[in-house]
Amino acid sequence: MAMGLRRRAAARRKPLPGTDPDESEAGASRIGNGTLALSVGSLTAGLVALDALTGRELPLIPLLIIVPALASVFCSVRQTVAVASWVTLVVVGSQLAVTGAFWDVVFLIGFTTLGSALGVVACAARIRHATEMARLRSATVALQRQILRPLPIVTRQILAQGFYEPVEEDRYVGGDIYEVVQSPFGTRVIIGDVQGKGLPAIGAGFAALGAFREAAVREPDLTAVADAVENAVSRHNAFSAETGETERFVTALLLCFDGGDRVRAVNCGHVPPRLLHDGSVSPVRLRRTSLPLGLGDLCGEARAAETFPFPPGAALLACTDGVTEARDAAGSFYPLDERIGGWAERGPREVAEALRTDLRTYAAGVRSDDVAVLLLSRPDEAAGPTPERERETAVTGRGASRAAGGREAGARAGPPGDRPLRK
């Protein structure tokens, strides 16, 4: 019997199929029925006792009208209706039990009924607003997951850890971007910063991420991946100009890890990475920095890739300028290299956590730009395959097959100059 009651209670609490849990929670009561009944009963008994002591000169029972208003803040609609009904019953019963002017009694009964009804309406409006906000948050979280995948991300070559914090604390997305893609040519990584900040910069960031995800598994050359992202940002800017929106550029750092002791990089006007190895930290000197993505037409030079060492046991820190340009109360920039140097003996995860905490403390909780940080290290092979690795392996296998098929088809078709042009 008791087991059956518990099951039916759990079934009533379970959200309906297709209903978001946050939406169900928005309409749920914050007070249990037993607690509510005890509280309302105790308050009613107390007011009735005080009313009897003070006499007719100072009636206190009508003060119960505030109870439905309080219930509308914490209770469900059904509970608020029950409380309002109880209050109306008590007030009306108390007034009918005493003698008084007819219109005074009618006015008090009408006022009590109106106040109780307004409490129920306020409760319904609160729950409707909370449900709409929960639905909006769910949509925002779904959008954020499409734009930026949660960290950590594991591939065959690297383990990506770190954190992301938009400048608007009540938002889930902003103008910084990152992505890690397993490809037939190794693990491709991008971290970038869209001009501007917050929600207005999402469009250009989403265009850059979509192009990167597509080109990372298709293009064998990292510079070709950068060119594909460049074209996507340029197309987005052309569309933005037609719709009257602001054109934007994207500073970005593209990396390729092939499992060896060197990393290939294309720097498009971005903050250089830091290499953590043997208890020390050093900025990676990239000498072939090109213009940000979206500004390639301003320079006739093609983007160039270069390599730098990535010894075993090392970790690579890549971040956006929300880190390097964070300021304290005196206006001084955040000393990134100095702070990381004190944590170089720690693991990548501990470095990321320490950086996140120290950055908040340094800026006194006030941020002026989005922040994205990636700590890239070799994965722990002893941990074995993970579901993420298995999915990436499957995608890589399909991508490699398509790439091989395309090369074979290209070989059979002959040189590009011998192929007929498509109309």
CORVEN-V195703 format. One record per helix or strand of 2 or more residues. SS is the DSSP state (alpha for helix, beta for strand). FROM is the first residue (numbers start at 1). LEN is the number of residues. Records with the same first field share a line. If there is no record, write none. Layout:
# CORVEN-V195703
SS: FROM-LEN / FROM-LEN
This chain:
# CORVEN-V195703
alpha: 2-12 / 21-6 / 33-22 / 56-3 / 61-14 / 77-20 / 102-46 / 199-18 / 222-22 / 296-3 / 321-4 / 336-6 / 348-15 / 381-3 / 387-27 / 416-3
beta: 153-2 / 159-7 / 176-8 / 186-9 / 250-8 / 262-7 / 274-4 / 280-4 / 306-4 / 315-5 / 371-7
